[in-house]
Amino acid sequence: MEGRPQMLLVMGLYTSAVLALGFISRRYQVAASSFLEEYFMGSRSFGGLSLAMTLVATYVSASSFLGGPGAAYKWGLGWVFLAMIQVPVAFLTLSVLGKRLNLAFRRMGAITVNDFLRVRYGSDLVASLGAVFTLVFFVAAISAQLVGGARLLEVATGMSYLQSLLVFSAVVVIYTSFGGLRAVVWTDVLQGFVMTAGLFVLLFAALGAGGGVGQIVSALGREDPALLSPFGPQGFIAKPFILSFWVLVGFGVMGLPQTAIRCAIYRDSPSLHRGMVISTLVLGFMMLVVHLLGVFGRVLVPGIDVGDKVIPTLALKLLSPVLAGVFLAAPVAAIMSTVDSQLILASASAVKDLYMTYLDHNPSPGRISAISLATTLGVGVLAALAAVKPPQLLIWINLFAFGGLQAAFLWPLLLGLYWPRANRYGAMASMLVGVLSFVYLSHYKISLIAPRVHAIVPSLLFSLLAFVAVSLITPPPSEEELKPTR
């Protein structure tokens, strides 16, 4: 393709900058008083802008930049309206979890979400159960992101899917493994700005190519009036599905470990308040624009067989090689920023919650550094192997992983912070009932409440009932367990 060398040069420079940040941040681990605090928490030192950008960049993933626009390409403006449910997610998470969870982590000296569960419920078993679920669902989630990154490089570079998967996986696994959470946050800030700028550029290019919003909407209506309906063709986006989507990508996001951990790494209260405002504004802009572009692609680049390719295809068609390289760095950024967060948390669960709990309670700094590096690399390789044979729309893998993590962690986190009667038996019952019911209902595609209600809704209801019932019929938690959350 003409101009491809210039485009690849721009993307290569961006990737080099990301890798450089990863290796620079490695120096902080040498100077830190605690390797674990620095590698997995960034020494809890991040300000409002960093908090906002890392929260948004972690949330805005391959599903948002590729899968979501692919769905909008297929189902029209109704999917754009649906996607806007996600706008208040960052504000909701930081307002509900931000202060309480941060204080609890500091009082406990917690490094991971499962550390919090261990101390709050006074149980290694609760924390270990959480660690296992974290690893299982994060491998699926990371795999979905690697699929998105590989498809992006496949379109942009002309390489095969497997070659693209190898290159993309290698870059993100290397800088995360060496840099830890500080590298993750630093690159998230860079990637947040790249994503915002890239969306601005492509939006104006798409509006220019389509003759403005009016012309594009008219063309959509001529093709199929249902593309302009809030409910999409064949009424696909029904009210029960909207409720499910709000739970899955809205309220339930508070139960995601990669989101919850962001509430524990900011520096002070002013940082939290600034982060709430900035993250909401940035997330609202990104969600609106990226999904609108998916709909516009239906007119501008018709006939795409795999919806996940609509955004890179638009960029290649509408932008100059240099601008295309700048823009394609945006979904690369979105995917990298999600993979690195999930990768570092999966590693933390394996090292802190399993290895240090059962195998070596007090490893030397050199040993823990080597194990952390090897674990992060190992999880990345495992996820890459799982991504070798991808589905048509990766959004469904991502939503499955989202649901599994929420079913495991939402109520143990929320009730652990806000309900003094919550105990270890209720937490274990909630995690097991939530995950098992979610996997069962998802696998057999059973809708218990109404047609098109996602499995996450009944699963969260079952896990809540199990938590409350079991907690009330078993002994209450000790004062020692409650102390850090008061």
Helices and strands as residue ranges (DSSP letters): H 4-31, H 35-41, G 42-44, H 48-59, H 62-62, I 63-67, H 68-75, H 77-83, G 84-86, H 89-96, H 98-108, H 113-121, H 124-157, H 161-210, H 213-223, G 225-228, G 233-235, H 239-249, G 251-255, H 257-260, G 261-264, H 269-300, G 307-309, H 310-318, H 321-348, I 349-355, H 356-358, H 365-386, H 395-418, H 424-444, H 456-473, H 479-482, G 483-485
